[in-house]
Structure formats: C-alpha cells, structure tokens
Amino acid sequence: PVDAMASFAARLARNVNACQVLRQGPAERVRAAALGGWSRGLVQNGVSNLEPPTYTKVPIVEEDPGKLLADMPELVLGGQGTSTAKSNPYAGLPMDQAVELAGDKARATSTATAASMPATRFAKLENGVRIAAVDRQGLCSSIGLFVHTGSRYQTEQEASIPHMLELMAFRSSAHLSHLRTLKTLEQLGAAASCRVGREDILYQMDVLREYVPVALPLMLANITCPSVLPEELAEAHAHVLEVQQNLEDNPESLVVELLHVVAYQGNSLGYPLYAEEKDLPMFTVENIRAFLQRECTPDRLILVGVNVDFDELCKWTARSFAEHTAGQIPQTSSSQPGRDMAPAVYTGGEIRIERPNPLCHLMLGWEVQDGWNGKWLAAVTVLQMFLGGGGSFSTGGPGKGMHTRLYTEVLNRHHWVESCQASTVMYADSGLFTVYATVVPQHAGHFCEVLANIFEGITRISDVELWRAKNALKSSIHMNLEMRAVMMEDIGRQLVLSGKVGTAQEFGRMVDAVTQEDLAETLRHCLKSAPSVVSYGAIDKVPSHEAIKQRFGMVLQKDAAKK
C-alpha cells in the first residue's frame, strides 16, 4: 500500500513566503492574531470548513454495440491489425523548424496562476457512482476505483474478506478469462494493482491515456461482473500464507499492522487487515459473491482519473455500467455518500513478539481523536514533520529532515538508535500519532526515556524550527503531488474520508495557521490517551506497558506544573 503518511502529506499543499513569516516580530504577530481570528477557525474546524463538491449528473443510456466498438481505440492483441492511422502532416519537416499548434498563441499569453491550474471536476451517475477527474495533459493516465468498504465495516469473523478481494483482483470476469485479461493488460502496457485498506479497497491502473476506454471496463469488471471461479479462488488461498510470510520478513509493516490491532482491540479499526490461515474456510465462492452484492453498491463506488479527459471518463464509465443495469450489479443502498459505521473505540495496550533478531523494533502510538474530520488534523501533521526522524545511515541532502528534533537529539546523540521516525495515520473518526524505532536491544528501556525527554521539550520551539517544519511539509507535498498516482489516491481518499476534496490552497491555509502552542496542545491531547506499544525481535529490555504509561504521563504532569 501507498504510505499513509505520504498520502496525507499530499493533501496539505501551498506555497508561502517564508521570509515574511520570519520577519514578523512580536507586535506584528499580536496584530495578526487580533485581526485574523479566522485562522483559529481554520485549525479548529479543519475539513469541516471545506465546501462539498458540486456533481454533474450523468445519465446511463444503453447504446448500440456497433457505435461503442467504433469509438474504441484500435488494439491489436495478436497478428497484424488494419492500420487506420492518418498520414503524418509533419513528414519531411526539418527538425529546426517550429510547429505552431492550435491554441498555442492563446496559451502563450496566459500566465501560470493558481486559477489557471487544472481543476478537479466531479460527476455522479444516476445509479450513485461518483466520478472525479483532473487533466494535467500527461501522456499516461492513472485511474482508480475506490470501494468504500473494508475490514472496519465487517464483523471480526468476516474482516479478512476484503483482503480476499485483493487476492482475486483482475482475474476472470464476464468480459475476459484470467489469461485474456493478463494478455490484454500486457498489450496495453498497463500496470494494474489492487490494495485493501481498513476503510476502502482501491483498484488502480496506469495506462496510456488513449487506452483508457479499454482499461476502464477491465478495472470495473472486478466489481460489476467477476466470475469468482473455484479454481482461481483456490489459487488465491495459496497467497494468504505468502502475505503472512512477507509480513514476518518486513518487521516495520508487521508492527504497523499489530499497532492497529492493539490500539483498537476487538472493534472496527482493530480488526485484522490481512487474512490468516484460520480464515481460509471463510473464503468461499458464495461468501465472496454475497460480499460483493452487499458491500459494493454503486453509492460506495468512486472513480478517480488523473490525466484523463473528464467528459470521456464520464462517457465510458456510464457505458460500462449500462450493460449491468438489468440487475447484475447491486442497487444503491443510500441516496447519500458515505456510510453508517460503528465508532472506532481506542483502547491502547501492548503486544510483544520475541523473535531471533539483532535489533529491537519498537512502535509507540497514541490516539488522534476524530481523525481526518477532527480539529487536530493540521497541527498533528506539522508536529510529525517537526519531530521528523529517519535512519542513522541515511545520506544527507535537501528535504532529508536532518534538522528535525528526532535527528538532532536522538539519532545524532545516541549511536544505539538505528532509526527513529514519527508518523501519523488518519481515518474518518480516529487516527494514530506514532513513533517507530529500531534500537540495540539493551538500550530499549533507555529509548523510552529519551523519547519522553523529547516530548517534554516540545514547549521549546523556536520560530525558525516551526517555519522549517511547515516548509518541509509543503516541500514534500508538492513533490508528492507531481506523481499522478499520488494525486489520484489523494482525491479518492478524501472523498472516502469526508465526502469533500480540499484544494492545495485550502489545506495550506490550515498549515499556516498552526502555532507553537497548537503543537504543544496537540501533543498533550495525544498523551492523554493510553499508549499503544508493539515490540518485536529482541524485547527482553523493553519496559512494561505500565512503566511506559507512567513515564509519558509524567510528561503531562511536568507540563501542568510549568503552568
């Protein structure tokens, strides 16, 4: 899966004049606070300030198959096709002679302002399917189908069924067999993948933009008309053990998964994301078809395209669903986007797994109340960037976070810390603020003390450090948004989490409004929740959960004493 932190960072973008921030003296800051009370509202209200998108209605009309085939791009799957290409109008033109295309003069007189940047457009099919697209005129398109379902919406016994849909992705459908599907993807030069999350499932394809009409039905067939053949299901069973083995081989991914299990014990976000061997009896043809019928209704489908023409995407999406209007695809269960869900109940706790390992892998987490839709969204992300971190042998360079607090006061001072990184992960109604570290085993207890001291120093943040954290966040944001796949997932995740899509400028204003006191208040709020602790590897020297809880509780006590 795409890194949740990178995906979230891609939502908080805006250019600022850093010099103006540094030049402000105390008097200017007081005056700005008096005149700009709106900035407090930006931080406190978060995404609730965003306007919901306006959807264009798109009808679903059955068309003549001959017309559909005539509109499809030519695709030769074998042998030699009939070429219908037009003659090249530039044949024989010298390479040093400029070619003026239609519209070039108008574009030459325009300026690259925020208003001229390609905007995200929205549409909704009459059956409830939502469509979002932004065309940056790139030659390669990223299209993604988000299904608003996941492990948190299931019972504990059925929580791993969404993972089985990931393992069954892009197999046989009413359109093509598994082999023909693979050969078509190969001929298209497309990259297809599927990833399962706790709140959504994402089917994704990267393909040349002229082949979107061919790729789109292949992707949608995973939901509209999958065959779910017994032999393919049996093959997917074998991959369950491979996934578990991959987790064991990648301790960082394993501890992140286990942190959710321990942080939300026995409810919603705490249900396991990946299937285990004990879940195999649940993976039957009947159960998967029942899941598709119950969970994958049109109102829970979101199609996002980047570097695609909006009208073309709407047209071919409507055509893809037109052949399934007779009842093959489940009907809309609600007229409103989103869905009902049991609230995530944070519990905290610990999991210890001893394994032969030269290092101790330790992850500590605290709840961010209300998650993506809460008031702590901007502040906790700036706090994450302020703490930063990385690996002790990471090469330097711009944007590496070498001046972040975890680098300067942990990695640069304690040779026994191999890596240390702060991060956040956000869900619709809850989130986690975490610190992950790998340390030499005999110093595991000492690391908890060092981290507590770091938290105690949050009240001592200079203007330069705050400015640096904000700009580092924005720099990372813009770099991530250059990638079409990140932009595609960002738009889809926002629609899943809140039904709204914030612009770079809107989220940038939230970041700019964060103050030093906001960071301290956010950390205090997180530390009020019981810590979630996962230790893996050589864990003999890891303090007890109660000892860790008491030590970080002292951070709050000392902070209160200062007041």
SVG drawing of the C-alpha trace seen along z (x, -y; Angstrom):
<svg xmlns="http://www.w3.org/2000/svg" viewBox="-33 -46 60 71">
<polyline fill="none" stroke="black" stroke-width="0.4" points="0.0,0.0 1.0,-3.6 2.5,-5.1 -0.4,-6.6 1.8,-9.5 2.8,-10.3 -0.8,-10.1 -1.9,-12.5 1.0,-14.9 -0.2,-15.2 -3.4,-16.9 -1.7,-19.9 0.0,-21.8 0.5,-25.6 3.4,-27.9 4.3,-30.5 6.7,-33.4 9.0,-32.0 10.8,-35.3 7.6,-37.1 7.0,-34.6 10.5,-35.0 10.3,-38.8 7.2,-39.1 8.1,-40.5 6.0,-40.0 3.9,-43.2 3.1,-42.0 2.1,-38.6 -0.2,-40.0 -1.8,-42.3 -2.3,-39.4 -3.9,-37.4 -6.3,-40.2 -7.3,-40.8 -7.1,-37.2 -9.3,-35.3 -10.3,-33.2 -7.0,-31.4 -8.1,-29.8 -11.2,-28.6 -9.1,-27.0 -7.1,-25.0 -10.1,-24.1 -12.6,-23.3 -10.3,-21.5 -12.0,-19.9 -15.5,-20.9 -14.8,-24.3 -14.4,-22.8 -17.2,-23.0 -18.7,-19.7 -18.1,-19.2 -20.8,-20.0 -21.6,-17.0 -22.7,-17.0 -25.4,-14.4 -24.6,-11.8 -27.4,-9.5 -26.8,-5.9 -28.1,-5.1 -27.8,-1.9 -26.2,-2.4 -25.8,-0.3 -22.8,2.1 -21.6,1.1 -21.2,-2.5 -19.3,-1.5 -16.8,0.5 -16.4,-2.3 -15.4,-4.6 -12.9,-2.2 -9.2,-2.7 -7.6,-0.1 -5.9,2.6 -4.1,5.5 -3.9,8.4 -2.2,10.7 -1.1,10.8 -1.3,7.6 -4.2,5.2 -5.6,2.9 -3.9,-0.4 -6.3,-3.4 -3.7,-5.9 -3.8,-9.2 -0.9,-10.4 1.7,-12.4 1.1,-16.1 4.7,-16.9 6.5,-14.4 9.6,-16.0 9.5,-19.0 13.1,-20.0 13.8,-19.4 14.9,-23.1 11.5,-24.5 8.9,-25.2 5.4,-23.8 2.6,-26.0 -0.4,-24.0 -3.9,-25.3 -4.3,-27.3 -0.6,-27.9 -1.0,-31.6 -3.7,-31.8 -1.7,-29.7 1.4,-31.7 -0.3,-34.9 -1.7,-33.2 0.2,-33.0 0.6,-30.0 -1.5,-31.2 -3.4,-29.2 -6.6,-29.9 -5.2,-28.5 -4.2,-25.2 -6.3,-22.2 -9.2,-21.9 -10.8,-18.7 -14.2,-18.1 -17.0,-15.9 -19.9,-13.9 -22.4,-11.4 -24.1,-8.7 -27.8,-8.2 -27.1,-5.0 -24.9,-6.8 -21.4,-6.2 -19.2,-9.2 -16.6,-10.4 -13.7,-12.8 -11.1,-13.8 -8.3,-16.2 -6.5,-16.5 -2.9,-17.7 -2.4,-16.7 0.1,-14.0 0.5,-11.1 0.0,-8.4 -3.2,-8.2 -3.8,-6.9 -7.4,-5.7 -8.6,-4.2 -11.8,-2.6 -12.4,-3.2 -14.9,-0.9 -16.0,-2.4 -15.7,0.8 -13.1,2.5 -12.3,4.5 -13.7,1.9 -17.2,2.3 -17.3,6.1 -17.7,8.4 -14.5,9.7 -15.1,13.1 -15.6,11.6 -13.0,8.7 -10.5,10.5 -12.9,11.0 -11.9,7.6 -8.3,8.9 -9.5,11.8 -10.9,9.4 -7.4,8.0 -6.1,11.5 -8.8,12.1 -8.3,8.8 -8.0,8.8 -9.0,12.4 -11.8,13.9 -14.8,11.8 -17.8,11.8 -15.7,9.9 -12.5,12.0 -10.8,15.0 -7.9,14.6 -5.4,15.4 -7.0,13.0 -7.2,10.3 -3.4,10.6 -2.7,10.6 -4.8,7.5 -3.0,5.7 0.3,6.8 -0.7,5.5 -1.8,2.2 1.4,1.8 -0.7,1.2 0.2,1.6 -2.7,2.9 -2.9,3.4 -5.2,3.7 -4.7,2.8 -7.0,3.3 -7.4,0.8 -9.4,0.6 -11.9,-1.9 -11.6,-1.3 -10.4,1.0 -8.5,-0.5 -8.3,1.0 -5.7,-1.0 -4.4,-1.1 -1.7,-3.2 -2.1,-3.2 -1.6,-5.5 -4.4,-7.9 -5.7,-6.8 -6.3,-3.3 -8.5,-4.4 -11.7,-3.3 -10.2,0.2 -8.7,0.3 -11.8,-1.1 -14.1,1.8 -11.4,4.3 -11.0,2.5 -14.7,2.1 -15.3,5.8 -13.7,6.6 -16.9,5.2 -19.6,5.4 -19.1,8.9 -16.4,11.0 -16.6,14.7 -15.2,15.9 -14.2,19.3 -13.5,22.0 -10.1,22.8 -9.0,19.2 -10.2,19.0 -8.1,22.0 -5.1,20.3 -5.7,17.2 -5.8,19.3 -2.1,20.2 -1.2,16.5 -2.6,16.0 0.4,17.7 2.8,15.8 1.3,12.5 1.8,13.6 5.4,14.6 6.1,11.3 4.9,9.5 7.2,11.6 10.1,10.7 9.2,7.0 9.1,6.1 8.1,2.5 4.9,3.4 4.2,6.0 4.4,3.7 2.2,1.1 -0.5,3.8 -0.1,5.0 -0.3,1.4 -3.9,1.1 -4.8,4.4 -3.7,3.4 -4.9,-0.3 -8.5,0.7 -8.8,4.1 -11.8,6.0 -13.5,3.3 -13.6,1.6 -10.1,0.4 -8.6,3.1 -9.9,6.0 -7.0,7.6 -6.5,6.3 -4.8,9.4 -6.2,12.9 -4.5,15.7 -4.6,19.4 -7.5,19.8 -9.6,17.5 -9.4,19.8 -12.7,21.6 -14.5,18.2 -13.1,17.8 -15.8,19.5 -17.4,18.5 -20.7,17.9 -19.3,15.7 -17.3,13.5 -20.4,13.1 -22.5,12.2 -19.9,9.7 -19.9,8.1 -23.7,8.0 -23.9,6.4 -20.9,4.1 -20.1,3.0 -23.2,0.9 -22.9,-2.0 -23.2,-4.6 -20.0,-3.2 -18.0,-3.4 -15.7,-6.3 -13.9,-6.5 -10.9,-8.9 -8.8,-9.7 -5.7,-11.8 -4.5,-12.9 -7.9,-11.9 -10.5,-13.9 -13.4,-14.5 -16.2,-14.1 -14.6,-11.0 -14.2,-9.4 -17.9,-10.1 -19.0,-8.7 -17.1,-5.5 -18.0,-4.9 -21.6,-5.3 -21.2,-2.9 -19.5,-0.4 -22.5,-0.4 -25.1,-0.5 -24.8,3.2 -25.3,4.0 -28.5,2.0 -30.6,5.1 -29.7,6.2 -26.3,7.8 -24.8,5.0 -26.3,4.3 -28.5,1.3 -27.8,-1.8 -28.4,-1.3 -28.5,-5.0 -29.1,-8.4 -26.2,-10.0 -22.5,-9.4 -20.6,-7.8 -22.0,-5.0 -23.0,-4.1 -20.3,-2.6 -19.6,-1.7 -17.4,-4.3 -13.7,-3.4 -13.1,-2.8 -9.5,-3.4 -8.2,-1.1 -4.4,-1.1 -2.4,1.8 0.6,3.8 1.8,6.7 5.2,8.4 6.6,10.8 10.0,12.3 11.9,13.4 15.6,14.0 16.7,10.6 19.7,8.4 17.5,5.4 14.5,4.4 11.7,3.0 9.6,0.7 6.5,-1.3 4.5,-3.6 1.2,-5.2 -1.4,-7.5 -4.9,-8.4 -5.6,-11.5 -9.3,-12.0 -11.7,-12.3 -9.0,-11.6 -9.3,-13.2 -12.5,-15.0 -11.2,-16.4 -9.7,-19.7 -6.2,-18.2 -5.5,-17.3 -3.2,-20.2 -1.4,-20.5 -0.6,-16.8 0.9,-16.7 3.1,-19.7 4.1,-18.1 5.0,-15.0 7.2,-17.0 8.8,-18.9 9.8,-15.6 10.8,-14.0 13.5,-11.4 14.9,-8.8 17.8,-6.3 21.2,-6.8 23.0,-6.0 20.6,-8.0 22.5,-10.1 22.0,-13.9 20.6,-16.3 17.7,-18.8 14.5,-17.6 16.0,-14.8 15.0,-16.3 18.5,-16.4 17.4,-19.3 14.3,-17.7 14.1,-17.1 14.5,-13.3 17.6,-13.7 19.4,-16.3 18.5,-15.0 18.2,-11.2 20.0,-9.9 22.9,-12.3 23.5,-11.7 22.7,-8.0 24.7,-5.6 22.5,-2.7 19.4,-4.0 19.4,-2.6 16.3,-4.5 13.6,-6.7 10.6,-8.1 7.4,-10.0 4.3,-9.4 0.5,-9.7 -2.3,-7.7 -5.8,-9.1 -9.2,-7.5 -12.7,-9.0 -13.3,-9.2 -9.9,-8.4 -6.2,-8.4 -2.8,-7.4 0.3,-9.5 3.2,-7.1 7.0,-6.9 8.7,-3.8 12.3,-3.0 14.9,-0.2 17.4,-0.1 20.2,2.0 18.3,4.4 20.0,3.5 19.0,-0.2 15.3,0.4 14.4,-1.0 16.7,-4.0 15.0,-4.9 11.6,-5.3 13.3,-7.8 14.9,-9.6 11.6,-9.9 9.8,-11.2 12.5,-13.9 11.9,-14.9 8.2,-15.3 8.9,-17.4 10.9,-19.8 8.0,-20.4 7.2,-23.6 10.6,-24.9 10.1,-25.5 11.8,-28.5 10.2,-30.4 12.8,-29.0 12.0,-25.4 8.3,-26.0 8.9,-27.7 11.2,-24.8 8.7,-22.2 5.9,-23.9 8.1,-24.4 9.5,-20.9 5.9,-19.6 4.9,-21.8 8.1,-20.8 7.2,-17.1 3.7,-17.8 4.5,-19.4 7.0,-16.7 4.3,-14.0 1.7,-15.8 3.9,-15.7 3.2,-11.9 -0.2,-11.2 -0.8,-8.1 -0.4,-10.0 -2.8,-12.7 -5.3,-10.0 -5.2,-8.3 -5.3,-11.6 -8.6,-12.7 -10.2,-9.3 -9.2,-9.0 -10.5,-12.5 -13.9,-11.5 -13.9,-8.3 -13.0,-10.1 -15.2,-13.1 -17.0,-13.4 -15.0,-16.5 -11.9,-17.4 -9.7,-20.2 -7.5,-22.2 -3.8,-22.8 -4.6,-26.4 -7.2,-25.4 -5.0,-22.9 -2.1,-25.3 -4.0,-27.9 -4.7,-25.3 -0.9,-24.6 0.0,-28.3 -2.5,-28.9 -0.7,-26.3 1.2,-27.9 3.7,-26.7 1.0,-26.4 -1.0,-24.2 1.8,-21.7 2.1,-21.6 -1.6,-21.3 -1.9,-18.5 0.8,-16.5 -0.8,-17.0 -4.1,-15.8 -2.5,-12.7 -0.6,-11.8 -3.9,-11.8 -4.8,-8.5 -3.2,-5.2 -0.1,-4.3 -0.3,-1.5 3.0,0.4 4.3,3.1 7.7,4.6 9.2,7.2 12.5,9.0 14.9,8.9 12.5,7.5 14.0,8.5 14.8,4.9 11.6,3.3 9.8,1.7 6.4,2.9 3.3,1.2 2.5,-0.3 6.1,-1.7 5.8,-3.3 2.4,-4.7 3.6,-6.2 6.7,-7.8 4.8,-9.5 2.1,-10.5 4.9,-12.4 5.3,-14.5 1.8,-15.8 2.5,-16.3 5.6,-18.4 3.8,-20.4 1.0,-21.1 3.5,-22.1 5.0,-24.7 1.7,-26.4"/>
</svg>
